[in-house]
Amino acid sequence: MKFQLSAFVFIITFFLLLTPIAKAEFQTLEEFSHNKQWKKLLHIKSDNQSYITSEHFWLSKTRNSTALTELKATIAAFKQPLTNIEFVDQHPQCQFPARYQVIKKHIDLSQYGTFKDITCTKYQKWRKQLNIESLSLVFASGYMSNPASMYGHLFLKLNNVNSNNLLDSSINYGAIVPNAENPIIYILRGIFGGYDAGFSDKQFYRHHHNYTDIELRDLWEYKLNLSQFDVNLITNHIWELLGVKFDYYFIDENCAFHIAKLLELVLDQQLIADDSLWVMPSSVIKKLTKHNYHQSLVNDIKYIPSNESILHNYFEQLTQNQKYVSQVLIANQFDFSDHQYQQLVIKDKQIVIEVLLQYFGVLHAKDKDNQSLLQSKKKLLKQRFTLPLGKSLTHQNNKENIPPHLGMPPSKFSIGMSSSDRDYYNTIGFRMNYFDYLSFSSKNKFTNVEMLDLTLAIEDKALKVKKIDVIDITSLYTAPKIWQDDFSDAWAVTVGYQQINNACLNCGVYFAQGHLGKSYVVNDSTLIYSLLGAKAFVGYKDKISLSAKLGFITTLNKKLKSKLEFSYRDNHNLADLSNTKLNLELNYHFAPNWELRLKYEKQKSSLVGINLNYFWDF
């Protein structure tokens, strides 16, 4: 009896001691209003303003309220009794399940009255349909046909426990753009603001089809290793954000920024700083792979090739005879009685037909109004049905598919020295983004996409602007049409400011130039190109220069790349501008994020320069 009494006293004492500790885990309203997770739920910036512009998101009735005011209004709203079952889905507990989840964890609600959990019909149906076990971040490669997509795109994939991959849901963030918007207006409003933006949900197969089949963009899926509590919290917050509006800015407050902010809800460290001047999707991916969650935040990376990538991969697997027979079938309008086709064994016939089906699928994606392509595809399908079932080819991954987190950072600082016939001077440079064709790990082979590339010359202790490329986009290689053309289309557009020749630093002129041409891939490391175009000078006599360019780019080894270009120009009395120009560049990639560039340029005078480049991102 004495022992039982002692045990009873011990247990009571133990729980009494625990009670204050348990209560101490709860926070006061004042304390919790400063909680980072609470502020993240409200998308509050460092200046205490919110990114969210929709008034209906705020239970305190104004987006200008403080985190404490909104917290008090939220708790008061959660306590409201359900007066009419028809309006159950409008109850604040049903509209803001993530807020309810976090507040119950951190605040002792019993001291603020009686809270009855509401059964939210619409929300619970949505959660049941999703049945999420994990989240993935998906990166879509750059799309040169849309300025807002040149740097790639990010969206979330909600992985269902039971469904297959394509039926999973996905969450996208983007600007709300009117149909048939003028392209110039689209660019200006995208850069300077003027569009609302928001989150939307679609099944993943829609994005998969749009990106890989229509826009022919590769995808990389990064599966996240989050706890189930954190997966639920992000999912609940997605429910709160559907239908909510934000301001959209193409350069900083874009898809990458707001998807990163959504993930930061459950992370201790930021993926992207609130005051980042620009945000690149690849930068978010890079930060994600380095983030210190309880364990590695990314537990799987999956490459999803576009239809065009699959086609070129298939084509590389064909034998010379299979390529020849395929070309014969295209030339004779798919006469399958052709003896060369008939001589193939069944397996080879399957391979030829499947590659041709892939080929016409890609052509149709690029030329949707061409009915003859559909007719060709029907003939191929009809022939395929006569052959045994089963897939004869599979995509074989290769070293060309560099995932975005392994690419070079987009921004660059540089220091250097240049010497012309006149004198020599030091230089400093800055590039906002993105990559050029001499960089290793560039996002697209033989392609240059640069914005705001500035070079300053230091002469007589004074800084002088030597060059500004506001936009410099050059696409020297787009996959040529197999069996139709050995040459690829090439084009270039540059707008900026430069010195009219190498002999002066006070002869700057604004310009815009454009070129079109062709290129030919000699092998995996070398490309030859030719371009024809014009350059217009603003504020300079005669103003127009016509030019032809011939050049090649080659990779000499794992650390060396070079470019040689010869230009001839018809200048029409532009006396300060030479008719010929020779440009040679050599890039030495000697360490991660570091390059050494040598440059020789000969036009009216010679210029020799050396630059040390350092690449970085936010």
C-alpha positions as CSV (number, residue, x, y, z in Angstrom):
1,M,0.0,0.0,0.0
2,K,2.8,2.3,0.9
3,F,4.5,1.5,-2.5
4,Q,1.3,2.2,-4.4
5,L,0.9,5.6,-2.7
6,S,4.4,6.6,-3.5
7,A,3.9,5.6,-7.1
8,F,0.7,7.6,-7.3
9,V,2.4,10.7,-5.8
10,F,5.3,10.3,-8.3
11,I,3.0,10.1,-11.3
12,I,0.9,13.1,-10.2
13,T,4.1,15.1,-9.6
14,F,5.5,14.0,-13.0
15,F,2.4,15.3,-14.9
16,L,2.2,18.4,-12.8
17,L,5.8,19.2,-13.8
18,L,5.1,18.4,-17.4
19,T,2.1,20.7,-17.6
20,P,3.9,24.1,-17.5
21,I,6.4,22.7,-20.0
22,A,3.6,21.8,-22.4
23,K,2.0,25.1,-22.0
24,A,5.3,26.8,-22.6
25,E,5.3,25.4,-26.1
26,F,2.4,27.6,-27.0
27,Q,2.9,31.2,-28.0
28,T,1.0,34.3,-27.3
29,L,-0.7,36.1,-30.1
30,E,2.0,38.8,-30.0
31,E,4.7,36.2,-30.2
32,F,3.1,34.2,-32.9
33,S,2.4,37.3,-35.1
34,H,6.2,37.5,-35.5
35,N,6.5,33.8,-36.4
36,K,8.1,33.4,-39.8
37,Q,5.7,30.6,-40.8
38,W,2.7,32.8,-40.0
39,K,4.2,35.6,-42.1
40,K,4.9,33.2,-44.9
41,L,1.3,32.1,-44.9
42,L,0.4,35.8,-45.5
43,H,3.2,36.3,-48.0
44,I,4.5,39.3,-46.1
45,K,7.6,40.9,-47.4
46,S,10.5,42.4,-45.4
47,D,8.7,45.8,-45.6
48,N,5.7,44.2,-44.0
49,Q,3.6,44.5,-47.1
50,S,2.1,41.4,-48.7
51,Y,2.6,40.2,-52.3
52,I,-1.0,39.2,-52.3
53,T,-3.3,41.8,-53.8
54,S,-6.8,40.1,-53.4
55,E,-8.8,41.7,-50.7
56,H,-10.8,38.5,-50.1
57,F,-7.6,36.8,-48.8
58,W,-7.7,39.0,-45.7
59,L,-10.0,38.2,-42.9
60,S,-9.3,41.6,-41.3
61,K,-10.8,43.0,-44.5
62,T,-7.7,44.9,-45.7
63,R,-4.4,43.9,-47.2
64,N,-2.7,46.7,-45.3
65,S,-3.3,45.0,-41.9
66,T,-0.5,43.8,-39.7
67,A,0.4,40.2,-39.1
68,L,-1.1,40.6,-35.5
69,T,-4.3,42.2,-36.7
70,E,-4.8,39.4,-39.3
71,L,-4.0,36.8,-36.7
72,K,-6.7,38.1,-34.3
73,A,-9.2,38.3,-37.1
74,T,-8.4,34.8,-38.2
75,I,-8.9,33.3,-34.7
76,A,-12.1,35.2,-34.3
77,A,-13.3,33.9,-37.7
78,F,-12.3,30.3,-36.9
79,K,-14.5,30.4,-33.8
80,Q,-17.6,31.4,-35.7
81,P,-20.3,28.8,-35.4
82,L,-21.7,27.2,-38.6
83,T,-25.1,28.8,-38.9
84,N,-26.1,27.3,-42.3
85,I,-24.8,24.0,-43.6
86,E,-25.2,25.3,-47.2
87,F,-22.4,27.7,-46.6
88,V,-20.1,25.2,-45.0
89,D,-17.4,25.7,-47.6
90,Q,-17.4,29.4,-47.0
91,H,-16.4,29.0,-43.3
92,P,-12.9,30.4,-42.7
93,Q,-11.7,27.0,-41.4
94,C,-12.6,25.6,-44.9
95,Q,-11.1,28.5,-46.7
96,F,-7.8,28.6,-44.8
97,P,-6.9,25.0,-43.7
98,A,-3.2,25.8,-43.6
99,R,-3.7,28.8,-41.2
100,Y,-5.9,26.5,-39.0
101,Q,-3.2,23.8,-39.0
102,V,-0.4,26.2,-38.0
103,I,-2.4,28.2,-35.4
104,K,-3.6,25.0,-33.6
105,K,0.0,23.9,-33.4
106,H,1.4,27.1,-31.9
107,I,-1.5,28.7,-30.0
108,D,-3.6,27.4,-27.1
109,L,-7.0,28.2,-28.6
110,S,-8.9,27.0,-25.5
111,Q,-8.2,30.4,-23.9
112,Y,-10.0,32.2,-26.7
113,G,-13.3,30.2,-26.5
114,T,-14.8,27.1,-27.9
115,F,-13.6,26.0,-31.4
116,K,-15.5,23.3,-33.2
117,D,-13.8,21.7,-36.1
118,I,-15.9,22.2,-39.3
119,T,-16.3,19.3,-41.8
120,C,-15.4,21.1,-45.0
121,T,-17.1,19.2,-47.9
122,K,-15.5,20.8,-50.9
123,Y,-12.0,21.0,-49.4
124,Q,-12.0,17.4,-48.1
125,K,-13.2,16.2,-51.5
126,W,-10.3,18.0,-53.2
127,R,-7.8,16.5,-50.7
128,K,-9.2,13.0,-51.2
129,Q,-8.9,13.3,-54.9
130,L,-5.3,14.5,-54.6
131,N,-4.3,11.9,-52.0
132,I,-0.8,13.3,-52.0
133,E,2.2,11.4,-50.7
134,S,5.0,13.7,-52.0
135,L,5.8,16.8,-54.0
136,S,8.0,17.4,-57.0
137,L,9.4,20.6,-58.5
138,V,9.4,20.4,-62.3
139,F,11.7,22.5,-64.5
140,A,10.7,23.1,-68.1
141,S,13.7,24.1,-70.4
142,G,13.8,27.5,-72.1
143,Y,11.4,28.2,-74.9
144,M,12.8,30.7,-77.5
145,S,9.4,31.5,-79.0
146,N,8.2,33.2,-75.8
147,P,10.3,36.0,-74.1
148,A,8.8,35.1,-70.7
149,S,9.8,31.4,-71.1
150,M,13.4,31.8,-72.5
151,Y,14.9,31.2,-69.1
152,G,12.7,28.1,-68.4
153,H,9.7,27.6,-66.1
154,L,9.0,26.0,-62.7
155,F,5.8,24.4,-61.4
156,L,4.9,21.9,-58.7
157,K,3.7,18.4,-59.1
158,L,1.5,16.8,-56.4
159,N,2.3,13.0,-56.4
160,N,-0.8,10.9,-55.7
161,V,-0.4,7.7,-53.7
162,N,-2.4,5.6,-56.2
163,S,-2.5,7.3,-59.6
164,N,0.1,7.0,-62.3
165,N,2.4,9.8,-63.0
166,L,0.4,11.6,-65.7
167,L,-2.8,11.8,-63.7
168,D,-1.1,13.6,-60.8
169,S,-2.1,17.2,-60.2
170,S,0.2,20.1,-60.7
171,I,0.3,23.7,-59.6
172,N,1.4,26.4,-61.9
173,Y,2.0,30.1,-61.3
174,G,1.8,32.6,-64.2
175,A,0.6,36.0,-65.4
176,I,-3.1,36.3,-66.4
177,V,-2.7,37.6,-70.0
178,P,-5.6,38.5,-72.3
179,N,-6.1,36.5,-75.4
180,A,-4.3,37.8,-78.5
181,E,-2.2,40.3,-76.5
182,N,0.1,42.5,-78.6
183,P,3.6,41.0,-78.2
184,I,5.2,44.5,-77.6
185,I,2.6,45.2,-74.9
186,Y,3.1,41.8,-73.5
187,I,6.9,42.3,-73.1
188,L,6.5,45.8,-71.6
189,R,3.8,44.9,-69.1
190,G,5.7,41.7,-68.2
191,I,8.9,43.7,-67.4
192,F,7.4,46.8,-65.8
193,G,4.2,45.4,-64.3
194,G,0.6,45.5,-65.3
195,Y,-0.6,41.9,-65.2
196,D,-2.2,40.1,-62.4
197,A,-0.9,36.6,-61.7
198,G,-1.9,33.6,-59.6
199,F,-1.7,29.9,-58.9
200,S,-3.8,27.4,-60.9
201,D,-4.1,23.6,-60.8
202,K,-4.2,21.2,-63.7
203,Q,-3.5,17.5,-64.1
204,F,0.2,16.9,-64.9
205,Y,-0.6,15.3,-68.3
206,R,-1.8,18.7,-69.6
207,H,1.6,20.3,-68.8
208,H,3.4,17.2,-70.0
209,H,1.6,17.4,-73.3
210,N,2.0,21.1,-73.7
211,Y,5.7,21.2,-72.9
212,T,7.0,18.0,-74.4
213,D,4.6,17.5,-77.3
214,I,3.6,21.0,-78.5
215,E,6.4,23.3,-77.4
216,L,9.1,20.5,-77.6
217,R,10.7,21.4,-74.3
218,D,12.5,19.0,-72.0
219,L,11.4,18.5,-68.4
220,W,13.4,17.7,-65.2
221,E,11.4,16.5,-62.2
222,Y,13.0,16.9,-58.8
223,K,11.2,14.8,-56.2
224,L,11.3,16.4,-52.7
225,N,12.0,14.5,-49.5
226,L,9.5,16.4,-47.3
227,S,7.8,15.1,-44.1
228,Q,4.1,14.2,-44.5
229,F,3.2,17.1,-42.1
230,D,5.0,19.6,-44.4
231,V,3.5,18.1,-47.5
232,N,0.1,18.5,-46.0
233,L,0.8,22.1,-44.9
234,I,2.0,23.1,-48.4
235,T,-1.0,21.4,-50.0
236,N,-3.4,23.1,-47.6
237,H,-1.8,26.5,-48.4
238,I,-2.2,25.8,-52.1
239,W,-5.9,25.5,-51.5
240,E,-5.8,28.9,-49.8
241,L,-4.0,30.5,-52.8
242,L,-6.2,29.2,-55.7
243,G,-8.0,32.2,-57.0
244,V,-5.8,34.7,-55.2
245,K,-4.1,37.4,-57.2
246,F,-0.5,38.7,-57.1
247,D,1.3,41.3,-59.2
248,Y,3.5,39.9,-62.0
249,Y,6.9,41.0,-62.9
250,F,8.8,39.0,-65.5
251,I,12.3,39.6,-64.1
252,D,11.8,39.1,-60.3
253,E,8.3,38.3,-59.1
254,N,7.8,35.5,-61.6
255,C,7.0,31.8,-61.5
256,A,10.4,30.8,-60.0
257,F,10.1,33.4,-57.2
258,H,6.6,32.5,-56.0
259,I,7.0,28.7,-56.3
260,A,10.2,29.2,-54.2
261,K,8.1,31.2,-51.6
262,L,5.5,28.4,-51.5
263,L,8.2,25.8,-50.7
264,E,9.9,28.1,-48.2
265,L,6.7,27.8,-46.0
266,V,8.3,24.6,-44.6
267,L,12.0,25.5,-44.9
268,D,14.2,27.2,-42.4
269,Q,16.3,28.9,-45.0
270,Q,15.2,31.0,-48.0
271,L,15.6,29.7,-51.5
272,I,15.5,33.2,-52.9
273,A,16.0,36.4,-51.0
274,D,12.9,38.8,-51.0
275,D,15.1,41.6,-52.4
276,S,16.6,39.6,-55.3
277,L,16.8,41.9,-58.3
278,W,16.1,39.0,-60.7
279,V,15.1,35.4,-60.2
280,M,16.0,32.6,-62.5
281,P,14.2,29.1,-62.4
282,S,17.6,27.4,-62.6
283,S,18.8,29.4,-59.5
284,V,15.9,28.1,-57.5
285,I,16.7,24.5,-58.6
286,K,20.3,24.9,-57.7
287,K,19.5,26.3,-54.2
288,L,17.0,23.5,-53.7
289,T,19.6,20.7,-54.3
290,K,21.9,22.4,-51.8
291,H,19.3,23.1,-49.1
292,N,19.8,21.5,-45.7
293,Y,16.4,20.1,-44.8
294,H,16.4,17.3,-42.1
295,Q,18.1,15.3,-44.8
296,S,18.7,15.8,-48.5
297,L,15.8,17.8,-49.8
298,V,15.9,16.2,-53.2
299,N,15.8,12.4,-53.3
300,D,15.3,11.7,-57.0
301,I,15.9,13.6,-60.3
302,K,14.1,12.4,-63.4
303,Y,14.7,13.6,-67.0
304,I,11.6,13.8,-69.3
305,P,12.7,14.3,-72.9
306,S,10.6,16.3,-75.4
307,N,9.2,14.6,-78.5
308,E,12.0,16.3,-80.5
309,S,14.7,15.0,-78.1
310,I,13.3,11.5,-78.3
311,L,13.3,11.8,-82.1
312,H,17.0,12.7,-82.3
313,N,17.8,10.0,-79.8
314,Y,16.0,7.4,-81.9
315,F,17.6,8.7,-85.1
316,E,21.1,8.2,-83.5
317,Q,20.2,4.6,-82.8
318,L,19.2,3.8,-86.5
319,T,21.6,1.9,-88.7
320,Q,22.6,3.4,-92.0
321,N,20.3,1.0,-93.8
322,Q,17.4,1.9,-91.5
323,K,18.0,5.6,-92.2
324,Y,18.1,5.0,-95.9
325,V,14.9,2.9,-96.0
326,S,13.1,5.6,-93.9
327,Q,14.2,8.3,-96.4
328,V,13.0,6.1,-99.3
329,L,9.6,5.7,-97.7
330,I,9.2,9.4,-97.2
331,A,10.3,10.1,-100.8
332,N,7.8,7.5,-102.3
333,Q,4.8,8.7,-100.2
334,F,4.9,5.6,-98.0
335,D,4.7,2.9,-100.6
336,F,5.3,0.0,-98.3
337,S,5.5,-2.4,-101.2
338,D,9.0,-1.0,-101.9
339,H,11.4,-3.9,-102.1
340,Q,14.0,-2.3,-99.8
341,Y,11.4,-2.0,-97.1
342,Q,10.0,-5.5,-97.7
343,Q,13.6,-6.9,-97.4
344,L,13.8,-5.7,-93.8
345,V,13.2,-8.2,-91.0
346,I,10.1,-7.6,-88.8
347,K,12.1,-6.0,-86.0
348,D,13.7,-3.5,-88.4
349,K,10.3,-2.6,-89.9
350,Q,9.0,-1.9,-86.5
351,I,11.9,0.4,-85.7
352,V,11.6,2.3,-89.0
353,I,7.9,2.9,-88.6
354,E,8.1,4.0,-85.0
355,V,10.9,6.5,-85.8
356,L,8.9,7.8,-88.7
357,L,5.8,8.2,-86.5
358,Q,7.9,10.1,-84.0
359,Y,9.3,12.2,-86.9
360,F,5.9,13.2,-88.2
361,G,4.7,14.0,-84.7
362,V,7.4,16.5,-84.3
363,L,6.8,18.0,-87.8
364,H,3.1,18.4,-86.9
365,A,3.9,20.1,-83.6
366,K,5.8,22.7,-85.7
367,D,3.3,23.0,-88.5
368,K,-0.2,22.3,-87.1
369,D,-2.1,23.4,-90.1
370,N,-0.3,21.1,-92.5
371,Q,-2.9,18.4,-93.3
372,S,-0.5,16.3,-95.4
373,L,1.5,15.5,-92.2
374,L,-1.6,14.0,-90.7
375,Q,-2.3,12.0,-93.8
376,S,1.3,10.6,-93.6
377,K,0.9,9.8,-90.0
378,K,-2.4,7.8,-90.8
379,K,-0.5,5.8,-93.4
380,L,2.2,5.0,-90.9
381,L,-0.2,4.0,-88.2
382,K,-2.0,1.7,-90.6
383,Q,1.2,0.0,-91.5
384,R,2.2,-0.2,-87.8
385,F,-1.0,-2.2,-87.0
386,T,0.2,-4.9,-89.5
387,L,3.3,-5.5,-87.4
388,P,3.6,-7.3,-84.0
389,L,2.8,-5.4,-80.8
390,G,5.6,-4.0,-78.6
391,K,7.9,-1.1,-78.5
392,S,11.0,-1.6,-80.6
393,L,13.0,1.5,-79.4
394,T,13.5,3.2,-76.0
395,H,15.0,6.6,-75.3
396,Q,18.6,6.2,-74.1
397,N,19.8,9.0,-71.8
398,N,23.1,10.5,-72.6
399,K,25.6,13.0,-71.3
400,E,24.1,15.9,-73.3
401,N,21.2,16.1,-70.9
402,I,22.7,18.3,-68.2
403,P,20.2,18.9,-65.4
404,P,19.6,22.6,-64.7
405,H,21.2,22.5,-61.2
406,L,24.5,21.6,-62.7
407,G,24.6,24.5,-65.2
408,M,26.7,27.6,-64.8
409,P,25.2,30.4,-62.6
410,P,23.5,33.0,-64.8
411,S,25.2,36.3,-63.6
412,K,28.7,37.4,-64.3
413,F,31.4,39.8,-63.0
414,S,34.5,40.3,-64.9
415,I,37.8,42.2,-64.8
416,G,40.2,42.5,-67.7
417,M,42.8,44.4,-69.7
418,S,42.6,45.4,-73.3
419,S,45.2,46.8,-75.7
420,S,44.5,48.6,-79.0
421,D,46.7,50.2,-81.6
422,R,46.2,53.5,-79.6
423,D,46.8,52.5,-76.0
424,Y,45.8,50.0,-73.3
425,Y,43.2,50.2,-70.5
426,N,41.6,48.0,-67.8
427,T,38.0,46.9,-67.9
428,I,35.4,45.7,-65.5
429,G,32.2,44.0,-66.6
430,F,28.8,42.8,-65.4
431,R,26.2,40.6,-67.0
432,M,22.7,40.2,-65.5
433,N,22.1,36.8,-67.2
434,Y,22.1,34.1,-68.8
435,F,24.7,32.2,-70.9
436,D,26.7,32.4,-74.1
437,Y,27.9,29.8,-76.6
438,L,31.4,29.7,-75.3
439,S,30.4,28.9,-71.7
440,F,30.6,25.3,-70.6
441,S,27.3,23.8,-69.3
442,S,25.4,26.3,-71.4
443,K,21.6,25.6,-71.4
444,N,21.4,25.3,-75.1
445,K,24.2,24.3,-77.4
446,F,25.5,27.0,-79.8
447,T,23.1,29.5,-78.3
448,N,23.6,32.9,-76.7
449,V,21.0,34.5,-74.5
450,E,22.4,37.5,-72.6
451,M,20.6,40.5,-71.0
452,L,22.3,43.7,-69.8
453,D,25.9,42.8,-70.5
454,L,28.0,45.9,-69.6
455,T,31.7,46.6,-70.1
456,L,33.3,49.7,-68.6
457,A,36.8,50.9,-69.6
458,I,39.1,52.6,-67.0
459,E,41.2,55.2,-68.7
460,D,42.9,58.1,-67.1
461,K,41.2,57.2,-63.8
462,A,37.8,57.7,-65.5
463,L,35.1,55.1,-66.2
464,K,33.9,55.0,-69.8
465,V,31.1,52.8,-71.2
466,K,32.8,50.6,-73.7
467,K,29.8,48.4,-74.5
468,I,26.3,47.6,-73.4
469,D,24.3,44.7,-74.9
470,V,20.8,45.3,-73.6
471,I,19.6,42.1,-75.3
472,D,21.9,39.7,-77.3
473,I,20.1,36.6,-78.4
474,T,21.8,34.3,-81.0
475,S,20.5,30.9,-81.9
476,L,23.0,29.2,-84.2
477,Y,21.6,25.8,-83.9
478,T,18.0,24.5,-83.9
479,A,17.7,20.8,-84.6
480,P,17.4,20.5,-88.4
481,K,14.6,18.6,-90.0
482,I,15.9,15.0,-90.2
483,W,15.8,13.5,-93.7
484,Q,15.0,16.9,-95.2
485,D,17.8,19.3,-94.4
486,D,21.4,18.9,-93.2
487,F,21.5,22.6,-92.3
488,S,20.0,24.3,-89.3
489,D,18.3,27.7,-89.2
490,A,20.3,30.4,-87.4
491,W,19.4,33.9,-86.3
492,A,20.7,36.7,-84.1
493,V,19.3,39.9,-82.6
494,T,21.3,42.4,-80.6
495,V,20.3,45.8,-79.2
496,G,22.8,48.0,-77.4
497,Y,25.6,50.6,-77.3
498,Q,29.2,50.2,-78.5
499,Q,32.2,52.1,-79.8
500,I,32.2,52.5,-83.5
501,N,35.8,51.1,-83.7
502,N,38.6,49.9,-81.5
503,A,40.7,53.1,-81.8
504,C,38.5,55.2,-79.5
505,L,36.5,55.2,-76.3
506,N,34.6,58.3,-77.0
507,C,32.9,57.2,-80.2
508,G,30.0,55.3,-78.8
509,V,26.8,54.8,-80.8
510,Y,23.4,53.1,-80.1
511,F,22.6,50.3,-82.4
512,A,20.2,47.4,-83.3
513,Q,21.1,44.5,-85.5
514,G,19.5,41.4,-86.8
515,H,20.8,38.4,-88.9
516,L,19.4,35.3,-90.4
517,G,21.3,32.3,-91.8
518,K,22.2,28.7,-91.7
519,S,24.5,26.5,-89.7
520,Y,26.0,23.0,-90.1
521,V,27.0,20.7,-87.3
522,V,30.3,19.1,-88.3
523,N,30.4,16.9,-85.2
524,D,29.3,17.0,-81.6
525,S,31.8,19.7,-80.8
526,T,32.0,21.9,-83.9
527,L,29.5,24.1,-85.8
528,I,30.0,26.3,-88.9
529,Y,27.6,29.1,-89.6
530,S,26.9,31.9,-92.0
531,L,24.6,34.9,-91.4
532,L,23.3,37.9,-93.5
533,G,21.8,40.9,-91.9
534,A,21.8,44.6,-91.2
535,K,22.8,46.9,-88.4
536,A,21.1,50.3,-87.8
537,F,23.0,53.1,-85.9
538,V,21.1,55.7,-84.0
539,G,22.4,59.2,-84.1
540,Y,25.1,58.4,-86.7
541,K,25.4,59.4,-90.3
542,D,24.1,57.0,-93.0
543,K,22.8,54.8,-90.1
544,I,22.8,51.4,-91.9
545,S,25.4,48.8,-92.4
546,L,24.7,45.5,-94.3
547,S,26.8,42.6,-93.3
548,A,27.7,39.0,-94.0
549,K,29.3,36.7,-91.4
550,L,31.1,33.4,-91.6
551,G,32.3,31.6,-88.5
552,F,32.7,28.5,-86.5
553,I,32.6,27.4,-82.9
554,T,34.4,24.4,-81.6
555,T,35.1,22.7,-78.3
556,L,38.8,21.8,-78.2
557,N,38.7,19.8,-75.0
558,K,36.8,19.7,-71.6
559,K,38.1,23.1,-70.7
560,L,38.7,25.0,-74.0
561,K,36.2,26.4,-76.5
562,S,36.9,28.8,-79.3
563,K,35.1,31.0,-81.8
564,L,36.4,32.5,-85.0
565,E,34.2,34.9,-87.1
566,F,34.9,36.9,-90.2
567,S,32.5,39.7,-91.2
568,Y,32.2,41.8,-94.4
569,R,30.2,45.0,-94.2
570,D,28.8,47.4,-96.8
571,N,29.0,50.6,-94.8
572,H,27.8,53.3,-97.3
573,N,30.3,56.1,-96.3
574,L,30.6,55.1,-92.7
575,A,34.2,56.2,-92.7
576,D,34.8,55.3,-89.1
577,L,33.7,51.7,-89.6
578,S,35.9,49.1,-91.3
579,N,34.5,47.0,-94.1
580,T,36.0,43.8,-92.7
581,K,36.2,42.4,-89.2
582,L,38.0,39.4,-87.8
583,N,37.0,38.2,-84.3
584,L,38.7,35.3,-82.4
585,E,37.8,34.3,-78.9
586,L,39.2,31.5,-76.7
587,N,37.5,30.4,-73.4
588,Y,39.4,28.5,-70.7
589,H,37.0,27.0,-68.0
590,F,39.6,26.4,-65.3
591,A,37.4,26.1,-62.2
592,P,33.8,25.8,-61.3
593,N,32.2,29.3,-61.9
594,W,35.4,30.7,-63.3
595,E,36.6,31.4,-66.8
596,L,39.5,33.0,-68.6
597,R,38.7,34.6,-71.9
598,L,41.2,35.8,-74.6
599,K,40.0,38.0,-77.4
600,Y,41.6,39.3,-80.6
601,E,39.6,41.6,-82.9
602,K,40.8,43.2,-86.1
603,Q,38.8,45.9,-87.9
604,K,40.1,49.4,-88.5
605,S,42.5,48.8,-85.7
606,S,43.5,45.8,-83.6
607,L,42.3,44.9,-80.1
608,V,43.7,42.3,-77.8
609,G,42.0,41.6,-74.5
610,I,41.9,39.2,-71.6
611,N,39.1,38.8,-69.1
612,L,38.7,36.9,-65.9
613,N,35.0,35.9,-65.4
614,Y,33.2,34.9,-62.3
615,F,29.7,33.5,-62.4
616,W,27.2,33.8,-59.6
617,D,23.5,34.0,-58.8
618,F,21.2,35.0,-55.9
